[in-house]
Amino acid sequence: MNLKRITPNAIPAAIERANRYRLLNEPMEAESICRDVLEIDPGHQGALKMLILALTDQFGQQRREHREEVAELLTRLATEYDREYLAGVVAERAAKSMLTAGNTSEAALDKLTRAMAHFDRAIALAEQGNDEAVLRWNSCVRLIARYGLVAQPPAALDAFEPEAFDDEVPER
């Protein structure tokens, strides 16, 4: 069966609807809408960001190829800030998925420290008054403390390291 295409003028409403589905904890619906938008506008930054978030909302239940897709989607983001910030979010969510599944191992800590390294880079790139990455960095520090993980300084990263979040995310 073939999919039906949305019209270009429907994109703004579709993005709003995808966000609403994410807020309702229905990430698969948000994912589907983002894919519809990207089908007609492959570079739509809002749809790319929302798709990354919708896919990471599913960490713990998604298949490996979805995690690999997230790594590819990060490379399509237009700004270095967005790439760093969202790479941090992805690594943080992978760690949270592991912690929720009861895995307080070194692997979860590694993902959190990688997330913090991405957030550090995003902080350096952020516009004045944009403290999103600071808030996420602090969240990582609190997760490390909450789970009693032994904190390590954030690792230096060359660029995106998809392996930082594409393995050891538990399946549901």
PyMOL commands that set and color helices and strands:
alter all, ss='L'
color gray80, all
select helices_A, chain A and resi 8-23+27-40+45-57+64-75+80-100+106-125+132-146+162-164
alter helices_A, ss='H'
color red, helices_A
deselect
rebuild
show_as cartoon
